[in-house]
Amino acid sequence: ITVEFSGGYGVKRFKYPSVFESFLTPVNPETKESMALELKGIKDKEDAEKKAREDAQAAAKKEEEKAAADRKKSTTRKKSTTAKPKAKTKEAAKKGATES
């Protein structure tokens, strides 16, 4: 939108419809109402797109964490299930030495 201001400000250009959010106000009540609805529709669309991006990023992060956990599981060695003989305690070693 191009507006010609008086008082030496000259001609200024504004982006439509964002100019009506903070800089300009329609004088006609019908135009004002339709502009408010249009701006609300644009804001709702932007909010929905932002939420979709955030949801996609969260899902991608969750998938990456799951993949990392799966990689960690597959590279971790499993513990042996065979029992090792128990080491003799000092008392058992002394007792065995005195019995012989």
VOTORPA-828889 format. One record per residue: residue in three letters; x, y, z of N, C-alpha, C in turn. Coordinates in steps of 0.02 Angstrom, whole numbers, padded with zeros to 5 digits, always signed. Example, Ala and Ser with C-alpha at 12.3 -4.5 7.8 and 13.67 -1.06 7.14 Angstrom:
BEGIN
ala+00660-00284+00390+00615-00225+00390+00660-00165+00390 ser+00642-00112+00354+00684-00053+00357+00645+00002+00394 
end
This chain:
BEGIN
ile+00043-00058+00000+00000+00000+00000+00045+00061+00000 thr+00029+00109-00042+00067+00171-00046+00025+00227-00015 val+00056+00264+00031+00021+00319+00065+00063+00382+00057 glu+00029+00437+00039+00063+00501+00033+00048+00542+00096 phe+00100+00554+00135+00092+00592+00197+00107+00666+00184 ser+00077+00708+00225+00090+00780+00219+00146+00798+00268 gly+00169+00860+00264+00217+00885+00313+00288+00861+00299 gly+00305+00849+00238+00374+00831+00221+00391+00758+00230 tyr+00344+00717+00249+00358+00646+00256+00358+00610+00189 gly+00321+00636+00142+00321+00609+00075+00281+00545+00067 val+00298+00507+00015+00263+00445-00002+00298+00387+00033 lys+00258+00346+00065+00285+00287+00100+00248+00225+00076 arg+00284+00170+00073+00255+00106+00052+00253+00059+00112 phe+00198+00022+00116+00188-00025+00171+00167-00092+00142 lys+00183-00144+00178+00162-00212+00158+00089-00223+00178 tyr+00052-00248+00131-00018-00266+00144-00021-00338+00165 pro-00058-00360+00211-00103-00324+00256-00071-00308+00323 ser-00007-00324+00332+00025-00314+00397+00026-00240+00419 val+00021-00194+00371+00020-00124+00388-00039-00107+00434 phe-00093-00145+00428-00153-00131+00468-00148-00161+00538 glu-00095-00197+00553-00086-00222+00621-00063-00167+00668 ser-00020-00121+00643+00007-00072+00689+00013-00001+00662 phe+00017+00008+00596+00030+00075+00569-00033+00112+00547 leu-00076+00079+00510-00135+00112+00482-00199+00080+00509 thr-00252+00120+00510-00318+00096+00531-00369+00116+00478 pro-00408+00068+00453-00460+00085+00405-00513+00129+00438 val-00539+00177+00400-00590+00222+00426-00659+00189+00419 asn-00671+00155+00365-00735+00123+00352-00743+00063+00398 pro-00798+00060+00437-00808+00004+00485-00811-00064+00451 glu-00841-00069+00392-00843-00133+00357-00774-00155+00335 thr-00735-00108+00311-00666-00124+00291-00625-00143+00352 lys-00636-00107+00407-00600-00122+00469-00615-00193+00492 glu-00678-00213+00490-00697-00280+00511-00668-00333+00464 ser-00673-00322+00399-00646-00372+00353-00570-00377+00359 met-00537-00321+00372-00464-00322+00381-00446-00361+00444 ala-00484-00352+00497-00471-00388+00559-00479-00463+00547 leu-00530-00483+00510-00540-00554+00495-00483-00581+00451 glu-00462-00542+00403-00407-00564+00359-00342-00572+00399 leu-00328-00523+00442-00267-00527+00484-00271-00587+00531 lys-00330-00600+00560-00337-00658+00604-00325-00723+00566 gly-00352-00727+00505-00341-00787+00464-00267-00798+00449 ile-00232-00744+00434-00160-00749+00419-00123-00771+00482 lys-00140-00742+00539-00106-00760+00602-00119-00833+00620 asp-00182-00854+00612-00199-00924+00627-00160-00972+00582 lys-00154-00955+00518-00117-00997+00471-00043-01000+00491 glu-00014-00943+00509+00056-00941+00529+00067-00982+00593 asp+00020-00976+00640+00025-01015+00703+00021-01090+00689 ala-00024-01110+00644-00031-01181+00627+00032-01207+00593 glu+00061-01167+00548+00124-01187+00515+00181-01192+00565 lys+00184-01145+00612+00237-01147+00663+00230-01209+00707 lys+00168-01225+00727+00156-01284+00768+00175-01347+00730 ala+00158-01350+00665+00175-01408+00625+00250-01417+00620 arg+00287-01361+00611+00361-01365+00609+00389-01389+00675 glu+00362-01362+00730+00387-01382+00796+00372-01456+00810 asp+00312-01479+00790+00294-01549+00799+00340-01594+00758 ala+00355-01572+00696+00399-01612+00653+00470-01615+00682 gln+00493-01559+00709+00560-01558+00739+00562-01602+00801 ala+00509-01600+00841+00507-01642+00902+00505-01716+00883 ala+00467-01733+00831+00464-01803+00808+00531-01826+00781 ala+00565-01782+00743+00631-01800+00716+00681-01809+00773 lys+00678-01766+00823+00724-01772+00880+00711-01837+00918 lys+00647-01854+00927+00630-01915+00962+00654-01976+00923 glu+00646-01975+00857+00670-02030+00815+00746-02037+00820 glu+00781-01980+00819+00854-01981+00824+00877-02010+00891 glu+00842-01990+00944+00860-02016+01010+00847-02091+01014 lys+00792-02114+00983+00776-02185+00982+00828-02224+00942 ala+00848-02196+00885+00899-02228+00843+00965-02232+00881 ala+00983-02178+00916+01045-02178+00954+01043-02231+01010 ala+00985-02236+01043+00978-02286+01096+00982-02356+01067 asp+00952-02367+01008+00956-02433+00975+01028-02449+00956 arg+01064-02399+00930+01134-02410+00912+01175-02428+00974 lys+01162-02394+01029+01198-02406+01090+01184-02477+01115 lys+01121-02498+01111+01103-02565+01133+01139-02618+01091 ser+01141-02608+01026+01170-02659+00982+01245-02663+00988 thr+01278-02609+01010+01351-02611+01017+01374-02630+01086 thr+01329-02632+01135+01347-02651+01203+01355-02726+01207 arg+01409-02748+01238+01421-02820+01247+01373-02848+01298 lys+01351-02908+01285+01310-02942+01334+01356-02975+01385 lys+01334-02977+01447+01373-03008+01500+01369-03084+01493 ser+01423-03116+01511+01427-03189+01508+01380-03219+01559 thr+01348-03274+01540+01302-03306+01587+01335-03364+01624 thr+01396-03382+01606+01430-03436+01641+01458-03409+01706 ala+01452-03449+01759+01475-03428+01825+01550-03441+01831 lys+01585-03393+01858+01656-03401+01871+01664-03431+01940 pro+01716-03471+01951+01726-03498+02019+01741-03440+02067 lys+01713-03446+02126+01723-03393+02175+01793-03398+02205 ala+01822-03341+02217+01888-03338+02248+01881-03355+02322 lys+01931-03387+02348+01930-03404+02419+01941-03342+02461 thr+01905-03339+02515+01916-03283+02560+01978-03298+02601 lys+02004-03248+02635+02064-03257+02675+02054-03309+02730 glu+01995-03309+02760+01981-03357+02813+01979-03428+02785 ala+01948-03437+02728+01944-03503+02698+02013-03528+02677 ala+02054-03482+02653+02122-03501+02633+02162-03523+02694 lys+02155-03486+02750+02190-03504+02812+02166-03571+02838 lys+02101-03582+02838+02072-03643+02863+02095-03702+02822 gly+02097-03694+02755+02120-03748+02711+02194-03762+02723 ala+02233-03713+02738+02305-03722+02749+02318-03757+02815 thr+02277-03746+02865+02287-03777+02930+02262-03848+02932 glu+02214-03867+02888+02188-03935+02886+02236-03983+02854 ser+02279-03960+02811+02324-04005+02776+02380-04031+02816 
end
